[in-house]
Amino acid sequence: MIPLQATRRLSTRFLAHPSVSFKRCFSQKTSSTTLQSKILPLPSSTFILVVALGLGAYSLDARSAANEYIWCPLIRFFTDAEEGHKLGINFLKSGVYPRLFSDVDDPVLKVNVFGKTLSNPVGMAAGFDKHGEVIDPLFNLGFGYVEIGSITPLPQPGNPLPRFFRLSQDEAVINRYGFNSVGHLQVLTDLKRRFTKLHVQNPNANSNSFRDEKMLAINLGKNKTGDEVDDYIKGVQNFGPYADALVINVSSPNTPGLRDLQNEAKLTNLLTKVVAERNNLEGELIDSTRKPPILVKVAPDLTEPEIKSIAQSAKDAKIDGIILSNTTIQRPVDQLITKGSIVQETGGLSGKPLKPISLKAFRILRKYTKDSDLVLVGCGGISNGKDAIEFAKAGATYIELYTAFAYKGPGLARKIKDEITDELKREGKTWMEIVGSDDK
Ligand SMILES: Cc1cc2nc3c(=O)[nH]c(=O)nc-3n(C[C@H](O)[C@H](O)[C@H](O)COP(=O)(O)O)c2cc1C
């Protein structure tokens, strides 16, 4: 409480000499100390220290609103989309990023999946950490599941620049990266180094995340001119031992012909071979009782018969799950605030405008898979707890996001977890109890 007399004295001095009073009040040591001691019970140095520590701690906390409203917009102002992406990776890689000072997941968030438990259902989707450079920082930011990739067998540069565009007013982006990848060898070398280091610290770990109740997934792509089966088989052989789940990406719109692999005959053939290869994995698997589950990642731009045939391929090949969805080639122009030629850039659109498209396709997929054990993963335009819950009720065992993280910053996973927890408690349910509850 500021004593009334001191406030009056202060305002009288300001009013009397507005041009010089600020200096008088605050630059003269004696008078400022006197004022300080009168209006606050702390000595000035302690006061400044407390304020500085408070502000410091606040801006170092990933949940700070400064990330969403100051730092992310500043990065967007000074960089183009690809530079901003690289900057984000570099901050995380060098350890210069805000932390979550407490990140305990409420038990209502627990997910039972693939015979394991995740402490929360919020995942980072493929494409943010394409080369597996920031796995641990992403877990530190609260994600329960981190998917790296897509990784191609051989290094390839991807499409020419520019290839990544922001539609900021829509909290969306369009990308046509085209599987820029450092290739299997480089990622494998880094993963092995990480594995060796963490295995020494935690020899009893039962997950490649080396975290309790978290999973590391590896997303496999194919080279532009690579073989449409062998490239994925190589991925299973190389990354199987380091993954808690392997994702077969047949839905990027930026690799010519890739989406054709979603055709029923091709997909069944590919997935059957992938599963056979996974079953052959031997050696030092982190969990000797279990081989990594196989998921296929599909597009949102599919007709009902196409979705039905994908569900059939997944069942026939006996894979473990389906991620829906990748980016869309549609441009829902009526719903976009952004206008002009940028909207028509070639590539995949992601972020908020994708959600109705992906959720609609997701509901159809659920219709054709609910008679099976296939795990469905919801992805596409998820940016808050409400979106996540919508996908869960539609049948998603867990969810993934990318674009919203780019707009909202490092506190997003924690924020979404808090929103989901609040809603679950309001409904008196757990996450697992709401999965697929729209069916009932
Ligand atoms: C810049 C960018 C790169 C992406 N790269 C990949 C990729 O390499 N492999 C993949 O399976 N998905 C990739 N995706 C798709 C995302 O994983 C996700 O499926 C899609 O963006 C929809 O989710 P979102 O709206 O939360 O971003 C990429 C997305 C973006 C925005």
The ligand as an SDF file (V2000), in Angstrom:
LIG
                    3D

 31 33  0  0  0  0  0  0  0  0999 V2000
    6.5290  -26.4140  -42.7380 C   0  0  0  0  0  0  0  0  0  0  0  0
    5.8740  -27.7600  -42.5960 C   0  0  0  0  0  0  0  0  0  0  0  0
    6.6150  -28.8960  -42.9010 C   0  0  0  0  0  0  0  0  0  0  0  0
    6.0200  -30.1460  -42.7740 C   0  0  0  0  0  0  0  0  0  0  0  0
    6.7580  -31.2590  -43.0390 N   0  0  0  0  0  0  0  0  0  0  0  0
    6.2200  -32.4890  -42.8480 C   0  0  0  0  0  0  0  0  0  0  0  0
    6.9860  -33.6500  -43.0630 C   0  0  0  0  0  0  0  0  0  0  0  0
    8.1770  -33.5940  -43.3920 O   0  0  0  0  0  0  0  0  0  0  0  0
    6.3810  -34.8450  -42.8760 N   0  0  0  0  0  0  0  0  0  0  0  0
    5.0700  -34.9670  -42.4820 C   0  0  0  0  0  0  0  0  0  0  0  0
    4.5690  -36.0720  -42.3010 O   0  0  0  0  0  0  0  0  0  0  0  0
    4.3240  -33.8600  -42.2630 N   0  0  0  0  0  0  0  0  0  0  0  0
    4.8640  -32.6410  -42.4270 C   0  0  0  0  0  0  0  0  0  0  0  0
    4.1130  -31.5240  -42.2030 N   0  0  0  0  0  0  0  0  0  0  0  0
    2.6800  -31.6750  -41.8400 C   0  0  0  0  0  0  0  0  0  0  0  0
    2.4490  -31.5870  -40.3370 C   0  0  0  0  0  0  0  0  0  0  0  0
    3.0740  -32.6370  -39.6800 O   0  0  0  0  0  0  0  0  0  0  0  0
    0.9590  -31.6150  -40.0160 C   0  0  0  0  0  0  0  0  0  0  0  0
    0.4500  -32.8400  -40.4460 O   0  0  0  0  0  0  0  0  0  0  0  0
    0.1800  -30.5040  -40.7030 C   0  0  0  0  0  0  0  0  0  0  0  0
    0.9200  -29.3150  -40.6890 O   0  0  0  0  0  0  0  0  0  0  0  0
   -1.1660  -30.2510  -40.0270 C   0  0  0  0  0  0  0  0  0  0  0  0
   -1.0250  -29.8970  -38.6870 O   0  0  0  0  0  0  0  0  0  0  0  0
   -1.0160  -28.3670  -38.1780 P   0  0  0  0  0  0  0  0  0  0  0  0
   -2.1970  -27.6920  -38.7960 O   0  0  0  0  0  0  0  0  0  0  0  0
   -1.0890  -28.4720  -36.6930 O   0  0  0  0  0  0  0  0  0  0  0  0
    0.2650  -27.7850  -38.6390 O   0  0  0  0  0  0  0  0  0  0  0  0
    4.6780  -30.2550  -42.3320 C   0  0  0  0  0  0  0  0  0  0  0  0
    3.9510  -29.1110  -42.0210 C   0  0  0  0  0  0  0  0  0  0  0  0
    4.5340  -27.8650  -42.1550 C   0  0  0  0  0  0  0  0  0  0  0  0
    3.7390  -26.6510  -41.7960 C   0  0  0  0  0  0  0  0  0  0  0  0
  1  2  1  0
  2  3  1  0
  2 30  2  0
  3  4  2  0
  4  5  1  0
  4 28  1  0
  5  6  2  0
  6  7  1  0
  6 13  1  0
  7  8  2  0
  7  9  1  0
  9 10  1  0
 10 11  2  0
 10 12  1  0
 12 13  2  0
 13 14  1  0
 14 15  1  0
 14 28  1  0
 15 16  1  0
 16 17  1  0
 16 18  1  0
 18 19  1  0
 18 20  1  0
 20 21  1  0
 20 22  1  0
 22 23  1  0
 23 24  1  0
 24 25  2  0
 24 26  1  0
 24 27  1  0
 28 29  2  0
 29 30  1  0
 30 31  1  0
M  END
$$$$
